[in-house]
């Protein structure tokens, strides 16, 4: 290493022997002009689950304009859409963005404001509810949202993709990005920029003019598959858990979830983008099929080594969007230079790995144009100007020969140690008469200059030590005294402000590099975006072999779901053996009702269907042997009711609110997953509500949504069978296969009932009166089910019983409770009035009651002073 390739900063003293630095007030009086006072950290920003977005909304004439600013990426996103009376678009936007701040203009309708202030999901659990509670609400003046002022703020923005101050050129450029006729959207942007200039950017950028926006991205809601918080929780797509490490107290980590299984990204921005894909699955066929083709390419056996090499290189790619947003105002960009250099270096490696494959995939061909000559020049400039001592060492220095004046100053600076030592020896001779001085050093400290350093002698009064003839006392530390004299002043004149002079030249060179970087920020952002998407694609491709996934076919038809041997990945992860199930597509039967005993796998099956559809619309492969799915616009679920002390609602009320969302907003392109709706209230009310919901969905034809329903209300099937309405012909009845072992008391032989043939009927008849025609009913307690064996296999038909009593027995409920339940069930089946006086007491209880009565009688006449305890013990022992 050349001796000139050293790092010189404002903490580079020469000959310093003290373990302490000068007092702050001494240095503060001589501050360097190069000190970084803007408070901007150059440390990498860690991306977590907390939102960094600031959202502004504007509502007028049934149209809502939305603009939000991502502080990490320095991007602005825009949207405008028609709104309904329930503000479904606003709720979807809040769900997608989860903003940290929401800016509300004054003079908005109260109903609109109430909806904004409402939590993202009233049924959130405490930890999720805290997230929405952390959202801050800011009311801005209505004048901040005027169209003309908003338009002017947009045209005065610095845009990395349009680096010009000419408003005409900028206006033309922005017209190609979004439509200025979307007045509500433009007004929302104006309110956002006004808020940033007043409350955010002054702290970081001094003025709005210094803010540089990397990208302005329009978004539309109809390009996404929408899911609310309830659906994300019920399908276990995300699962935030408190971090177990004491060093990460208060933070969260991903628990067992679908996202946790698929997240194999190597970069922070890749993880963030993949999470965005999971939050916003696409409805764009081109996007989905492009991702599928890329996954197919990288998951093939011949490209296996390529995939692992790419993943290894991606680990070194940094988030250049964050770096670009701060580097222009940072006065110490050396760490950022290292990140940019490493990203360029490893991107070149990635390019050299992919280009020789000569793939015809558009995404891979795009790589050829992502590294223009301008970025090559920046990379070469890095190598010619800077010396990177070690890629793990976050320090760089400017090479020798880059600037002649800098080389001369560094030569002097490097010789300072010898010069100070030589003059220090000469000066020490002048103080040989002071025998208490054990050492004498000339040192140099930036901003203070040359100083004489003498150790403190504890045996001599400090007042005598600081009053040395011909020396001027400056300051002291706990171990040393510091002075100046004529010689140190001469050395200061000789050296001048050499340290700051060096830093000034280094800053000038760094500023030139920063300017060239910023002038090419658009190309750098494209490069970073490409690596981010590649990271996500490789993550999904890595899951293909790990989870035995298959490429689904995206159908052009509505409501098509055809799955062969589909699997529930999360459930499969938790059990030793998982039984796959098929899902048959019947365009004439949009509603599927699944019945069967408890623990037979009904809920897992319907959630499995939803997850396969979800993964297909991300562009991922799916857990099945084959799958054909249509594109859906929304997945609604009624699976779980998340109660909280903060919500004054019962679980049944939460269930009904979930169903209400379906009935209001579901379309023919929606997917509904309903599990045991009505179970939280009176059975008669629950059956009636479920029946009414089914009729409502079927009568929406031809806009009946694709619906999967699980239920234990078997009277519900009787209502259907007694109906003559033809709408029920659009229902497909499925059940889960199982076997029941029964114990026949008459011959003491175990008997197995194969319910594949006796417990279900096939729904092939057009007459609904024949649907519920089963014979497997337990009619007396002498033939009680003894053991339940589920096959977890779906088939067409209807189950006649949930076998809840048997499940209670298997779960360990007391046998007396189980027997009494069978007795009551027998009375119900024989249409007898249930009168507790008609039941014979259970024999074990008879003995206990008799014992307790006899003891009670004994104690009524018992006198401990006269009577013996022997009679008492004999009563107790008699019944043992």
N, C-alpha and C positions, 0 to 999 in steps of 0.2 A: 504493500500500500504506500503511495506517495505521501510524504509528510504534509503536503498541502491539503490533502483530502481529509480535513478534520472539521468537526462541527463546532462552530463558535456561536454562542448565544449569550443572553444577558445574565447568565449565571456561570461565567467562565473566568474565575480569578486565577492569577498567576502567583505561584509561590505561597499559596495560602496554607498555613499550618494550623490554624484554629479550627476547632470542631464546630464553632458557631459562626453565624453570619452576622454582619453589622446590624445594629438595631434598625427597626423599620423607619423611625423618624429620620435617621441619618441617610438611608437610601432614598426615602420618600422626597427629601429635599433636593435630590439629584436624579430625578426620574429620567429614564431614557425615553427618547421620542419614539422608540420602537416597541415600547411595552404594549402588550395587547390589553386594551382597556374596554373592549366592547363586550366582554363577558361571554363570547361565543366559544363553546367547547369544540375541540377538534376530535374528541373521542367519538367512536362509532356509536350511533344511536341504536339501542336494542329495541327490536320490535316486539311488543307484547300484545296482550288481548285488549288493552285500553285503546279507545278510539282517539285519533289525532285530528279529527275532522271538525270543521266549523261550518254549520249549515245556516243558510238564509232562505226564507220562503216568502212568497208574495202571492196573495189570493185575490182574484177579482173576476167577476162575470163568469163564474163556474170554471175558471181556469186557474191552475196553480203553477207558478214558476219557482224553480228550485236551483240553487247554486251552492256548492260546498267546496271548501278549500282543504286539501290534505297537506298538513304541515310537514309531514315526513317527505313527501314526494315533491312538494311545491307545485301541485297540479290543481286546476280548477275544473270541476265537473258541473255540467249544466243539464237542465231537463225542464220541459214544459208539457203538461198534459191536461185533459179535461178531467174535472173532479166531480164526484157525486155527492149526495147529501151526507153520506157516511164517511167521506174523506178517505176512501180506500187507497187512493194513490199516495196521499200524505203518509198513511200508516205503512204502506209498503216501502216508501223512501226512508222513513225512520228505521224500519227493520233492516234495510239493506246497509244503511250508513252507520247507524248507532252513534250519532254525533256527540262530541264533547260539549259543544255550545250550539244553541239554536237561537238565531236572531229573528225576532218577531217585529214587524212594523206596527206602528200605532194605527188606530182606526180600522182594525180588522174586525170582522164579525165575531161575536163572542163565542159562537159555536165552533168556529175555526180555532180560536185561541184555546178553548177547553180541550179540543182534540189534541193540540200540540202538547199541552201540559199533561195529558194523560200518559201513563206509563206505556212502554212498548207492549207489554203483555201483563194485564192485571193478575194473571195467574202465575207469575214468575215465583220461583222459590227465592229465599232470602238472598242468596249470593247473586242471583241474576237480577233481582229487583234492585240491588245496590248499584248495579251498573247503570240502570235508567235513572236512579236517584242522583247519580253523579253528574248527570247532564245539567248544564247551566242554561238558564233562559235569560236572554237580553232583549229588552224592548228598545227599539230605535225610533227616531223621529220619522214621520212619514215622508218628510222632505228628502231624506237620504235615499229614498226609493223612486225618485222621479226619473222618467225615461231619459231625458236629455243629460242630466248629471251622471246617470249610470252609464250611458253611452260614452261620455267624455272620459270617465274613469277607465273604462275598458280600453279606449284608444291611447291613453297615457301610460298603460302598463308596459313594462319591458318584457318582451316575449323572446324566449331563447330560440323559438322556431321562426321568428320574424324579427331579426335584429336590425331595426331601423326606427328612426324617430319621425319619419314621414307618416303622418296620420292617414293620408290618402292610400298609400301602399298598405298600411296596416289594416285599414278598413276593408280593402279588397281581399286581403289575406283572411281576415276573420269571417268575411261573408262565405268563404269556402269551407269554414269550420262549422258555423251555425247560422241560423236565420235571424236577422235583426227584426223581422216581423213578429217574432215571439216576444211580445212586449213584456208579459209578466216575467219571463225568464231573464230578460235584460235588466228589469227593475230589481229582481232578486240579486243579480250579480252586483248591481250598484250598491245595494244595501250591504252586501258582503264586503266589498272593497272599502266602503266607508267605515265599517266596523274594524277591519284590519288596520287601516291607517290610524285610527284613534286609540285602539286598545291593545293591539298585538305588535304591529310592525315597528312602532316607534322604539320599542325596547331592543329590537334586534337589528333593524335596518336604518334607523334614524328617520327615514321618510318613505312614503309609498313609492317614490321614484326609484329607490334602491332595490325594491322587490323584483325578483326575476321569476317569472312563471315558466316552468318547463313545458307544460302542455295544457291546452284547454280542450276538454273532452266532452262532447255531448253524449248523453245516455238516454235510452228509452226503456220504459218498463216492460213493453210488450216483447222485448227480446230475451226476457228472463223467465225461467220457471220460478214462481214465487212460493215461498214457504214462510210461515210465521214462526215465532219463538216456540209456540206449543208444538208445532210439527218437528222442528229441529230437536227439541227435547225428547218427544215421544219416540221418534225414530232413532234416537241416540246418534245423531249426526255429529254433534259436538258434545263434549262433556268436560267442563272446567272443574278442576279440583284444586283445593289449597295445596300449595307447594310444600312437600314434607321437609325440605331443607331449612334449617334455622337461618341460613344466610339469605334465603329468599322469602322471609316472612312477609305475609301480605300479598305475595304474588300468587299466580295460579299456573297450573300446568294442565296439559290435555290428558284426560282420563281415558278409560276404555270407550272409544267412539269410532265411528266410521272414518272420520277425518284423521284420528290418531293412527288407524291402520294404514291409511293411504299416504300419510305424510312422510315421505322419505327424501324431502328436499335438502339441499346442501347450503342454501343461502337464506338470509333473513328475508330478502325481497321475494324469493321463491316461495317461502312458507306463507308470506302474506298474500301473494297472488293465488296460491292454491286454496287458501281459506276463502278468498273472494269467489273462486270458482264454485266452492261448496256452498257458499251463501247465495250465489246467483247462478244456478245452472242455466245453460243456454237453451234457447228455442230456435236458434239459427242453425239450420241443417248444414250449411257450409262449414261453420265453425266446428260443429260436432264431428262431422266426417273428416275434417282436416286433422283434428286431434286423434281420431281413431287410426287414421293412416300413419301418423307419426308414431303412435304407440305400437302399431304393427311392425313398423320398420325397426324400431329400437328393441323390441322384445323378441325379434327373430333370433334363432340360434347363431346365425352367421355374424350378427352384429352385437353379440353378447359382450365381447371384449371391448368393442367401441363404447358401449354403454358405460361400462365400469371406468374406462379411461376418461370419459367426459365427466362423469360424476366426481372423479378425483380432481379434475381441473376446476370444476365449478366451485369447489370449496374455497377457492382463492379469489373468486369474483366478489367485489365489493359493491355496495349500493351507491352508485355514482349519482343518482338523483339527489340523495341527501347531501352528498359532498358538493355538488354544483350549487345547491341552495345556500351554502355557507361560505364557499371558498372565495368568492369575490369580495367579501367583507372581512375575511380573516387575515390578520397580519402575520400569522405564523402557520402557513399552509403546508409545512413539510410532511406531516402525517398524511394529509390528504394527497400529496404528491405520491407518496408511497402506495396508497390505495389505488390511485389512478394508474400508476405504472404497473402494479401487479395485475390489475384488471386487464389492461392492454396486453400484457405479456401472456397471461393465461387464455385470453380470448384468441390470440394468435395460435396458441396450441390447439384450442377447440376448432378453429377454422381449418388448421392443417389436418385434423383428424376427420372432419366431415367432408370437406371438398373432394378428396380423392374418391369418395363413394359414388360421385356423379349421379346422385339421386335426382329424380324428376319431381319430387315433392316440392311444392312452392315454398314452404317454410325453409327447407334446407337450401334451395337454390337462392333464396333471399340473402343467404350468408355472404355470397360473393360481392354484394354491393354494400355491405355493412361496415367495411373497413376502408374508407376512401383514403386517398393520398394525404389529405390534411391530417388524419389521425396517425398515419404512418410518420408524418413529419413531427408530430407531437411526441410520439414514442421515441423517435431518433433523437429529438432534442433532450428528452429525459436522459437518455444514455450518454449524450455528449456533454451535458451540463452537470448532471448530478452523479455523485458516487454513492451507490447503495451498499453500505458495508455488509449488511446481512439482511435478508428478507424478513427475518424474525426480529431484527432490531429496528425499532420505529424511529430511526434517525437517518438523515441524509446530509451530505455536504456538497459544495460546489467544487467541481474539478479544477485542477490547475490548468491555466491557459485559456479559460473562458473570459476572464477580464484581467488585463495587465495591472491595473491599479489595485485590484483586489489581491493579486498575487504578491505585489510589493508590500502591501499592508500586512498580509499574513506572514510574509518573511520576517518583518519586524516583530510582529506579534509572537511568532514562534521563538524568536531570539530574546524575548523579554526576560525569560527565566535566567539565562546566562548573564544578561546585563544587570539584572537586579541582584543576582548573587555576587557579581564582581564588585559593584558599588556598595553593596551591603558590607562586605569585608572591609572596604576602605573606610566606611563610616563607623564601623564598630571600634576601630582603633581610637577614635576620638573620645570614647566613653570607657576606656579601660580602668579609669580611676573609680568608676562605680562598680564595685566588686559584686554587688547583689544582682547585676545583670548577667544572667547565665547564658542567654542566647539573644541574638540580634538579627532581625530579618527585614529585608526590604520586600514588600509584597505589593501586588496590584489587584485592585478590585474594581470591576466595571462601575461606572458612575461616580466613584470616589477617587480614582487615580492611584498614585503610588503612596504607600504608607510605610512607616517604620513600626514593626511589631516587636514588642518586648513582653516577656512573660511576667505575671504579677508575682511578687515575692511576699509571702504571707507574714514574714517576720518584720516587715517594715511598713510603717503607716502608709496608707494609700495616697494621702496628701503629699507626702514626700516623693512618692514614685511618679506622680503625674507632673510635678514641678521640676523638670529636668532642664537645665540651662540649654539654650539654643534649639529646644524642641517645643513644638506647639501641640498640646494635647487635643485629640479629636474625639475619641470615644473609647470605651472599654467594654470587654465581655467578661465572663466569669473567670477567664484564665489569662487574658492578654490585655495590654494597653496599646493604643494606636496613636502615633504622632506624625506630624509633618515637620520638615525643616527645609532649608534652602536647597538641599540636594534633591529631595522629592519633588520640589517645585520645578527644578531644572529638568528632571526626568519627565514630569508631566508636560512641560513645554516641548521636550524632544519627541515624546510619543504622541502628544496631542490627544484628541478624543478618538483614539485608534479603534477602540472596541465598537463605538457607535458608527464610526466611518465604515468599518467592515460590515456591520449589520445593515447599514443604509444601502451599500452596494448589493449585498445579498438580497435585500428586499426589492431593489430595483429589478434584479434579474428574475426573481420569483414573480414579480408583478407582470413582467413581460410574458412569462410562461402562463400565468393565470389568464391574461388577456387572450392569448391564443387558444387556451382551453375553452373559455367562455364563448369565443367566436365560433367554436365548433360544438357547442353544447347540444345542438339538435342531433348531430351524428352520434355523440356520446350517449345521449338518452336512448336513441334507437338501438345502440349496441347493448346497453344495460337491459332494455326491455326484451331484447332477443334472448339474452342469457337467462332472464327471469322465466320466460315462457319455456325455454329449453329445460330448465330445472324442473318445472312442473310436469312437463311431458315425460321426462326421464323418471320422475317419481311415480307416475301412473304406470309407466312401462315396467318398472321394477316390481310392481304388484301383480303383473300378469302371471308370472311363473310362481310367485310366492303364494298366491291364493287361487291358482288354477282358474283364471278368468277367460272369458271368450268375448269376441267382438260381436256386439249386437247389431241387428239390422234396424235402421231407422225407417219406419213405415210412413208412407204418404197418406194413409188412411187415418181416420179419427178413431180413438179409443181402442186401438189394436194392442193387445198384450198377449203375446204367445211365447211362453217360456217352457223350455224342457229342462228338467232337473235343476230348478232354481234353488239357491241356497241363501241363508241368512248369515252373512260373514261374521257378525259379532257373536251370534249364538254358536256358530261353528267353532269360533275361537275358544269358547268356554266349555265345550263338551268333547268327549272322546270320539263319538260317532254322531254324525249329523245325517238325517234322512232327507234327501232332496225331494222337491215336489214340482209337478208340472202345473202350468196355468194355461188352460185352453181358451182360445179366443172364439167367441161367438158374437158376431155383430148384432144379432137380434136380441141378445140378452146382456144389456149393459150393467145390470145389477147382479152381483154374486153374493149369496148368503151362505155362510159357513156355520154349521152346527157341529156339536160333538161334546163329549165330556170335558170336564175340567182337566187341565194338564195334558190335553191331547195334541196341542201344538197349533191351535187356531190363530192365536194372536201372533205367534211367530210367523205363520204363513202370510197373513195379510200385510204385516210389516215388511216381510221379505219382498213381496211384490212391489211395494212402494219404494224400497231401497234400490231394487234393480232398475226401476224407471228413473229414479233420481241419478244413479250412477251413469245410466245411458245418456242422460241429457247433460252431464258434465263432459261427456266425450270419452269417458273411461270404458274399459272392458267391464263385463259384469259376471257375477258368480253363477254360471249356468252352463249347460252343454250347448244350448243355442237359445237365442232370444230375438224376438221381433217386437219393437215397441213404437208407439206413436209419440209425437211431441205433445206434452201437456202444458197448460198455462199456469196451473196452481195445484199443489197437493195440500188438501185439508185432512186433518186427523181429529178423531175423537177417541183417544186411547187412554190418556192419563189425566187426572185432575190434580194439579199441584196446588195444595192448600198452603196458606201462610197466615200467621197471626195478624199480618198487616192488611189482610183482605177480609172484609166482613161478608164473605160469601161461602155458602156450603159447597161441597164437592158437586152436588147435583146441579146447582146453579151454574157452576163453571162448565159442567158438561153441556148444559142447555145453551150457554153463550157460544160454545164451540160449534154446536149444531146450527145456531142462528147465523153464524158466519157462512156456513155452507149454503144454507137456503137462500141467503141474500146474494152471494157473489159467485157461486159455482156456475160454470158454463159446461157446454158439451165437451170441452177440452180439459176439464178438471178431473182430478183423481181424488176420490173420497175414501178414507179408511176409517171405519166406524166399529169400535169394539165395545160391545155390551152397553149400548146406550139405553138408559132407563133403569139401570140396576140400583140407582141411589135413592129411589123413592118407592112408594107403594107399588107392588107388582102390577096391579090393574092399571095404574096410571102409566107405569113404564111400558107395558105392552101396548097401551093405546097410543102413546107418543111414538114408539118405534113403528107401529103400523101406519100412523098418520104420516110419518116421515117417508116411509117407503112409497105410499100412495102419491105423496107430493113429488118425489123424485121421478116416479114412473109417468106421471101425468105431464111432466115437463117436455115430453117427447115433441120434436126430435132432439131437444137439447138436454136430455137426461145425461148427467155426468157418469163417468165410469166409477162404479161404487162397489166396495167390498165391505160386507157387514158380518160381524160375529155376534151370536146371541145365544142365551140360555133360556129364552122365553119360548117354550114349546107350545104354549097356548097361541102364540103368534102364528105358528104354522096352521093351527086349526082355523084361525080367522081367514087365512089365505085359502085354505082348502074349502071353506064354506062359501067363499066368494065366487060369484059367476062373472066377475069383471075380467076381461081379456088382458088387462094391463099386466097381470101377474105372469103371463106367458113370457114376459121379457125378463124374468128372474131365473137365474141358474142356481140350483140348490146343490151345495157340496157339503160333505162331512168328512170327519177324520176317522180312519180305521182303528179299531182296538179290539181287545178280547177281555171278557170278564170271566173270572173263575168263581164258580158258585159252590156252596157246601150244602148238599142235600142230606138233611138229618135222618131221612128214612133209611138210607142205605149207607150213610157215612162215606160215600164216594165223592171225590171232587169231580165237578163237571165243568167243562169249558164251553161257553157260548161263543161261537164265531159270529161276531156281529157284522162281519162283512156281508153275510147273507140274511141275517135275521133282524138286524138293528136299523137297516136303512132301506129306502126304496129308491128306485131309479126314476128320475123326473123325465120320463119320456112320454107320458100321457098328456094329452091336451086338456083333460078334465081336471081342474084343480081339486075336485072332491076326492080324487084318488091319490093325492100327494102324500097325505099323512096316513099311511096304511101299514103300520108296523105291528109286529106281534111280540116283540121282546120287551115285555113290561114285567117288573117284579110284582107279583100279585099277593104274596104272603111272606111272612117272616120265616117260613120253613125253608125257603129257597133264596137266601140272602146272598148278594155278591160278596165274595171273600177277598178278591184281589183284582186290581185294574191293571191291564197291560196295554199301554198305547203303542200303536205302530207308527204314529206321526206321519201317516200317509193319507193324502187327500184323494177323495173319490166322489163321484156324483151320488147324491142322495141326501137323506135327512136323518138325523139322530133323534131317538125318541126320549132320551133322558141325559141329564148332565152328570148323573151318578155322584151328586154332591155329597151325599151321606157316606158313600164309600171313600171318597176323597178325604172327608173329615176323619174317617177311621184310619186311613193310611197316614194321615198327618199326626195321629196320636191323640185324637179327641177321646175322652173317656168312653169306655164301652157301654156304660149305662146310658149315656147321652145318645149314642148311636142307636141302641136298641129302642129307646123311647121314640126316636125319630122315625124308625121303621114302623112302629105301632101307629103313630099319627099318620104316616103316609098311607098305611092300609085303610084307616078310617076315611081318609080323603078319597081314595080310589073307590071305596064302596059308598061314597056320598053320605056317610054318617056324620052326625053332628059330633064335633070333638068336645067331649065332656070329660074332664079329668076324673070325675067320680066313677066313671065307667071302667077305668083302667085298674087292673090289679097292680098293687105296688110291686115293684121289682123285689125279688126274693132277698138279695143282700140287704136292701134297704129295710125290709120287714124286720129282719133280725136286729138291725141297728135301732130302729124306732122302738121295738120292744125293750131293748136294753136301756135306752134313754128314758123311757117312761118309768121303768122299774126303779132306776136310779133317782129319778125325780121324786117318785113316791117315798123312797127311803129317806131322802134328804129333808122332806117336809116334816118328818117326825123324828129326825135324828138330833140327839143331844150329845155333844162331844164329851160332856162331863159325866154322863151316866152310861151311854151306850158304847159297845165295843166296835172296833174297826173290822173285826173278822167278818161280820155279815156284809159289810161294804165290799171287802175284797172278794168274797165268795160270789157276789153279783157280777163283779167285773170279770172274774175268771170264768164264770159260767158261759159267757158269750165269746170268749177268745178261742 
